[in-house]
């Protein structure tokens, strides 16, 4: 049986994550307050940030940048897209 949470990002009741998606206190906060749907939105945004900024997730500076953007995206009103980003045509 899945658990339901009040998602901070979507501002509605939604299916919660099955496990902590990130280590530490931030991971627990995400698990308690972010739905599966919202987490999938973040993963898409994170992929765009990695590609557009040509980041290597193994580099400490890139990981810190992504963690900061993740917190802004999920809890702080959003993460900005790079100026050069052009969304794909639908």
C-alpha positions in Angstrom: 0.0 0.0 0.0 1.4 3.4 -1.0 1.6 6.2 1.4 0.0 9.6 0.8 1.6 12.9 1.7 0.7 16.6 1.3 3.1 17.5 -1.4 4.9 20.9 -0.8 5.6 21.4 -4.4 2.2 20.4 -5.9 0.2 21.8 -3.0 -2.1 18.7 -2.9 -2.4 15.2 -1.5 -0.3 12.8 -3.6 1.5 9.5 -3.5 4.7 9.7 -1.5 8.1 8.3 -2.3 9.0 4.7 -1.5 12.4 5.5 0.0 14.7 8.5 0.9 15.9 9.8 -2.5 18.8 11.7 -1.1 21.0 11.2 2.0 20.8 13.1 5.2 18.4 15.7 6.6 17.5 17.0 3.1 16.6 13.5 2.0 14.3 13.0 5.0 12.6 16.4 4.3 12.1 15.3 0.6 10.7 11.9 1.7 8.3 13.6 4.1 7.1 16.4 1.9 7.6 15.6 -1.8 5.5 13.3 -3.9 6.6 10.9 -6.6 5.2 13.2 -9.3 7.1 16.2 -7.9 10.3 14.2 -7.6 10.0 13.1 -11.3 9.6 16.8 -12.2 12.9 17.6 -10.3 14.7 14.7 -12.0 13.7 16.2 -15.4 14.8 19.6 -14.3 18.1 18.3 -12.9 18.8 16.5 -16.2 18.3 19.8 -18.1 20.6 21.6 -15.6 23.3 18.9 -16.0 23.1 19.1 -19.8 22.8 22.8 -20.3 25.5 23.6 -17.8 27.7 20.7 -18.9 28.1 19.5 -15.4 29.8 16.4 -14.2 27.9 15.0 -11.2 31.1 13.5 -9.8 32.6 16.9 -9.3 32.0 18.3 -5.8 31.2 21.8 -7.1 28.6 20.3 -9.5 27.0 18.2 -6.7 26.8 21.3 -4.4 25.2 23.3 -7.2 22.7 20.6 -7.9 21.8 20.2 -4.2 21.2 23.9 -3.9 19.1 23.9 -7.1 17.2 20.9 -5.8 16.3 22.6 -2.6 15.2 25.7 -4.4 13.1 23.7 -6.9 11.4 21.6 -4.3 11.0 24.0 -1.4 12.1 27.5 -2.4 9.9 28.7 -5.2 11.7 27.2 -8.1 15.1 26.8 -9.8 15.9 29.0 -12.8 16.7 27.6 -16.2 19.9 28.6 -17.9 19.6 31.7 -20.1 20.6 29.8 -23.2 18.0 27.0 -22.6 15.5 26.5 -25.4 12.7 24.1 -24.6 12.2 21.3 -27.1 9.4 21.7 -29.6 6.3 19.8 -28.7 
